[in-house]
């Protein structure tokens, strides 16, 4: 599959690194407004994970300064959009209209209507649209979902998900809510999407928090209400500028035991009701490689992967937007639009 990558920042660089281990991938083109990046020098790329950056040999891939030129390139079969969020809808619609398959980085878009337009365009064009909700492919999250859905642990009684980092210094657009949706929206969409993947769509969302984007603060604690009384909590966001390291964790309490994960101590642990701790066997996969392999495979079959369908990504956007509205209303329960 001949893929063009639009955007050579943190995520574009991360994707290019992961694509090296993806079967059936061929780099057809890259796009950036930076001549330095088009030369393959990505040493100035920063991010909150220890990935990407460095120098990349683009080989015979075409170089484009404009995303629109890459999209119209006849040598490109599929487009990987690693751009600021406000560009996702227009570029995805243009690529789909040009007959290209599309992978768009998370968050899918800034509004429910944008998401609907993208899904409709993919349906009309009969092309694959997939959103880069990579958490669905991380080994610990894959194993936890499999364990919960197997029924081996009985009913879920509570679940908490936390994700936090310093405000990013590598992408100034992120601090502009009109471009990114806000720090908490951009960061916690991972956890909202994983809750969608595990529990489905909530009925309402309640959230409180604080926001001072100029000071690098955007924190939320949200409760997802599924109508069954089981507390599902998503919390985190930005904590000042630069110094706080990225971390993510979850705890899922079930009748038969508690699943616990933290990025500060890799691995997934099950603390059984009988008081025994065991390490859960994890799938041997890199999350980004698995995500991109799923996209390439989907392009070959012409069908979006069952484990990452755009309709579910759109539902996650609706839940995260409900979070933003609830916080503005001092924690009032807000239904999904």
Buried (B, 14 or more C-beta within 10 A) or exposed (E): BBBBBBBBBBBBBBBBBBBEBBEEBBBBBBBBEEEEBBEBBBEEBEBBEEBBBEEBEBEEBBBBEEBBBBBBBEEBBBBBBBBBBBBBBBBBBBBBEBEBBBBBBBBBBBBBEBBBBBBEBBEEBEBBBBBBBBBBBBBBBBBBBEBBEEEEBEEBBEBBBBBBBBBBEEBEBBBBBEBBBBBBBBBBBBBBBBBBBBBEBBEBBBBBBEBEBEEBBBBBBBBBBBEEEBEBBBBBBBBEEEEBEBBBBBBBBBEBBBBBBBBEEEEBBBBEEEEEEEEBEBEEBBBBBBBBBBBBBBBBEEEBBEBBBBEBBBBBBBBBBBBBBBBEEEBBBBEBE
